[in-house]
Amino acid sequence: MEKANGAYFWDVDGNKYIDYLAAYGPIITGHAHPHITEAIKNAAENGVLYGTPTKHEVTFAKMLKEAIPAMDKVRFVNSGTEAVMTTIRVARAYTGRTKIIKFAGCYHGHSDLVLVAAGSGPSTLGTPDSAGVPKSIANEVITVPFNDIESYKAALDKWGSEIAAVLVEPIVGNFGIVEPKEGFLEKVNELTHDAGALVIYDEVITAFRFMYGGAQDLLQVKPDLTALGKIIGGGLPIGAYGGKKEIMEQVAPLGPAYQAGTMAGNPASILSGIACLEVLKEEGVYEKLDHLGAMLEEGILQHAETHGITITVNRLKGALTVYFSDEKVENYEQAERSDGKTFATFFKLMLERGINLAPSKYEAWFITTAHTEQDIKDTLAAVEDAFKHLKN
């Protein structure tokens, strides 16, 4: 691609695309939003990196704390990967334990500790999912199926006294948009705390995606620590983490858990993030995303029925996933069973028709504040034509 503006991409040949990739989530306000662009220009004119604290960090931290009340204290880093990595370190420091539990299919960044694949059975020690990750590190991770509380209980029964924390996407975004079953997160909290471990929410995708705040606020279930990224940078690199005061005081210089970064809290990313949240706080933003999401979902399902295409759609407000499957997707195994070959053909057909999607059956379509009803209608026309070709 050569440039992007609003809800659109243009490639090097001048072809225009309606974009639902949104850079894998961060671009919720659309590309080159004028308010965010102006903030980045101002940062560039006044120096993008100082190596000292700025008043803008305080402003932004207060905005995040106000939006996500479970965070008593906030610290800035450079990415979602760093945010998750550091919450695990802090949890280990606080509990004096080493193992973590994660849910199968949930991606938490590329640090060694969380690059593990799910195994068979109700619960399993992790195996490395990338070259260069030592087996000894992966052995500190226990993977269980999402939305399966019995498997989670079994893991705690076996390793509970060794568990520092459970790492949770409160609404899954990395094998599609998958919501927790009723009571699942509440039970995870209860069992985890009974075992003396902490609950970490990875809200890198979900924070500010579905409401002004975290998925934890939408679902009314509070973690001990929260990791943020993507949307909060307005398109620039950023991460943040926060949590209960007594836990966050494990972080140096107040405590023994070290974390630092030359670029962390840099003025450009901070000012871009402030501007992004100012846009998202405007009245009607999330209602619009929900309206367009419902319009898109309804149209996709109608065209699938008309042309005899077997799909299921998982949607929450302005984010959705289309699975070529006849079963409702509630966990990673079900997402894996969806037809990846048909999705790959569909992806190419949509790209040829000017619609840019994520090139994976596991990824979400993200609607931005820049999309219009006409964009949705144009997208649905492309979907219908693509389904016709799939059927033939």
HUVENPE-V952105 format. One record per residue. N is the residue number from 1. PSI is psi in whole degrees, 0 to 359 (none if undefined). Layout:
n=N psi=PSI
n=N psi=PSI
This chain:
n=1 psi=153
n=2 psi=323
n=3 psi=165
n=4 psi=144
n=5 psi=133
n=6 psi=234
n=7 psi=15
n=8 psi=150
n=9 psi=153
n=10 psi=132
n=11 psi=179
n=12 psi=344
n=13 psi=4
n=14 psi=5
n=15 psi=139
n=16 psi=142
n=17 psi=142
n=18 psi=127
n=19 psi=124
n=20 psi=5
n=21 psi=317
n=22 psi=40
n=23 psi=36
n=24 psi=32
n=25 psi=324
n=26 psi=331
n=27 psi=61
n=28 psi=337
n=29 psi=6
n=30 psi=163
n=31 psi=142
n=32 psi=44
n=33 psi=131
n=34 psi=323
n=35 psi=320
n=36 psi=320
n=37 psi=319
n=38 psi=321
n=39 psi=319
n=40 psi=321
n=41 psi=315
n=42 psi=321
n=43 psi=317
n=44 psi=323
n=45 psi=338
n=46 psi=9
n=47 psi=124
n=48 psi=349
n=49 psi=124
n=50 psi=327
n=51 psi=9
n=52 psi=161
n=53 psi=156
n=54 psi=160
n=55 psi=335
n=56 psi=328
n=57 psi=319
n=58 psi=315
n=59 psi=313
n=60 psi=319
n=61 psi=319
n=62 psi=321
n=63 psi=316
n=64 psi=318
n=65 psi=321
n=66 psi=321
n=67 psi=327
n=68 psi=85
n=69 psi=342
n=70 psi=347
n=71 psi=103
n=72 psi=323
n=73 psi=150
n=74 psi=142
n=75 psi=140
n=76 psi=142
n=77 psi=197
n=78 psi=353
n=79 psi=167
n=80 psi=323
n=81 psi=312
n=82 psi=321
n=83 psi=312
n=84 psi=313
n=85 psi=318
n=86 psi=325
n=87 psi=324
n=88 psi=317
n=89 psi=316
n=90 psi=318
n=91 psi=320
n=92 psi=318
n=93 psi=319
n=94 psi=320
n=95 psi=339
n=96 psi=17
n=97 psi=171
n=98 psi=328
n=99 psi=152
n=100 psi=158
n=101 psi=137
n=102 psi=168
n=103 psi=140
n=104 psi=133
n=105 psi=352
n=106 psi=122
n=107 psi=131
n=108 psi=31
n=109 psi=179
n=110 psi=17
n=111 psi=152
n=112 psi=319
n=113 psi=329
n=114 psi=4
n=115 psi=70
n=116 psi=152
n=117 psi=155
n=118 psi=142
n=119 psi=186
n=120 psi=165
n=121 psi=173
n=122 psi=330
n=123 psi=147
n=124 psi=148
n=125 psi=145
n=126 psi=156
n=127 psi=146
n=128 psi=140
n=129 psi=13
n=130 psi=145
n=131 psi=145
n=132 psi=357
n=133 psi=114
n=134 psi=142
n=135 psi=327
n=136 psi=326
n=137 psi=315
n=138 psi=333
n=139 psi=347
n=140 psi=0
n=141 psi=129
n=142 psi=129
n=143 psi=130
n=144 psi=160
n=145 psi=141
n=146 psi=146
n=147 psi=16
n=148 psi=90
n=149 psi=331
n=150 psi=320
n=151 psi=322
n=152 psi=316
n=153 psi=320
n=154 psi=320
n=155 psi=317
n=156 psi=323
n=157 psi=324
n=158 psi=318
n=159 psi=9
n=160 psi=319
n=161 psi=348
n=162 psi=354
n=163 psi=124
n=164 psi=319
n=165 psi=159
n=166 psi=137
n=167 psi=121
n=168 psi=132
n=169 psi=110
n=170 psi=326
n=171 psi=120
n=172 psi=139
n=173 psi=358
n=174 psi=359
n=175 psi=41
n=176 psi=177
n=177 psi=109
n=178 psi=120
n=179 psi=153
n=180 psi=148
n=181 psi=155
n=182 psi=126
n=183 psi=352
n=184 psi=310
n=185 psi=322
n=186 psi=318
n=187 psi=323
n=188 psi=314
n=189 psi=311
n=190 psi=310
n=191 psi=321
n=192 psi=312
n=193 psi=325
n=194 psi=329
n=195 psi=359
n=196 psi=18
n=197 psi=171
n=198 psi=157
n=199 psi=121
n=200 psi=127
n=201 psi=121
n=202 psi=101
n=203 psi=30
n=204 psi=319
n=205 psi=319
n=206 psi=333
n=207 psi=129
n=208 psi=9
n=209 psi=319
n=210 psi=342
n=211 psi=171
n=212 psi=91
n=213 psi=200
n=214 psi=166
n=215 psi=331
n=216 psi=328
n=217 psi=325
n=218 psi=318
n=219 psi=348
n=220 psi=44
n=221 psi=124
n=222 psi=134
n=223 psi=177
n=224 psi=324
n=225 psi=150
n=226 psi=136
n=227 psi=135
n=228 psi=160
n=229 psi=206
n=230 psi=260
n=231 psi=324
n=232 psi=351
n=233 psi=356
n=234 psi=21
n=235 psi=348
n=236 psi=159
n=237 psi=130
n=238 psi=158
n=239 psi=163
n=240 psi=155
n=241 psi=154
n=242 psi=174
n=243 psi=199
n=244 psi=143
n=245 psi=312
n=246 psi=333
n=247 psi=315
n=248 psi=338
n=249 psi=2
n=250 psi=342
n=251 psi=135
n=252 psi=144
n=253 psi=357
n=254 psi=331
n=255 psi=189
n=256 psi=353
n=257 psi=111
n=258 psi=140
n=259 psi=132
n=260 psi=166
n=261 psi=133
n=262 psi=317
n=263 psi=351
n=264 psi=130
n=265 psi=21
n=266 psi=147
n=267 psi=325
n=268 psi=310
n=269 psi=320
n=270 psi=313
n=271 psi=323
n=272 psi=318
n=273 psi=317
n=274 psi=313
n=275 psi=320
n=276 psi=313
n=277 psi=328
n=278 psi=320
n=279 psi=315
n=280 psi=339
n=281 psi=350
n=282 psi=149
n=283 psi=137
n=284 psi=357
n=285 psi=307
n=286 psi=334
n=287 psi=321
n=288 psi=314
n=289 psi=319
n=290 psi=317
n=291 psi=312
n=292 psi=323
n=293 psi=316
n=294 psi=320
n=295 psi=317
n=296 psi=313
n=297 psi=312
n=298 psi=317
n=299 psi=318
n=300 psi=314
n=301 psi=320
n=302 psi=314
n=303 psi=324
n=304 psi=317
n=305 psi=317
n=306 psi=320
n=307 psi=8
n=308 psi=35
n=309 psi=127
n=310 psi=113
n=311 psi=164
n=312 psi=145
n=313 psi=126
n=314 psi=122
n=315 psi=142
n=316 psi=111
n=317 psi=244
n=318 psi=23
n=319 psi=138
n=320 psi=162
n=321 psi=134
n=322 psi=116
n=323 psi=133
n=324 psi=83
n=325 psi=157
n=326 psi=7
n=327 psi=147
n=328 psi=132
n=329 psi=118
n=330 psi=353
n=331 psi=175
n=332 psi=322
n=333 psi=319
n=334 psi=321
n=335 psi=320
n=336 psi=325
n=337 psi=345
n=338 psi=156
n=339 psi=99
n=340 psi=327
n=341 psi=316
n=342 psi=320
n=343 psi=317
n=344 psi=320
n=345 psi=316
n=346 psi=316
n=347 psi=314
n=348 psi=319
n=349 psi=320
n=350 psi=319
n=351 psi=319
n=352 psi=337
n=353 psi=15
n=354 psi=25
n=355 psi=122
n=356 psi=114
n=357 psi=168
n=358 psi=137
n=359 psi=46
n=360 psi=140
n=361 psi=344
n=362 psi=348
n=363 psi=162
n=364 psi=157
n=365 psi=128
n=366 psi=121
n=367 psi=141
n=368 psi=169
n=369 psi=346
n=370 psi=341
n=371 psi=150
n=372 psi=169
n=373 psi=324
n=374 psi=323
n=375 psi=318
n=376 psi=317
n=377 psi=317
n=378 psi=322
n=379 psi=317
n=380 psi=328
n=381 psi=320
n=382 psi=320
n=383 psi=314
n=384 psi=316
n=385 psi=320
n=386 psi=319
n=387 psi=323
n=388 psi=315
n=389 psi=322
n=390 psi=318
n=391 psi=327
n=392 psi=none
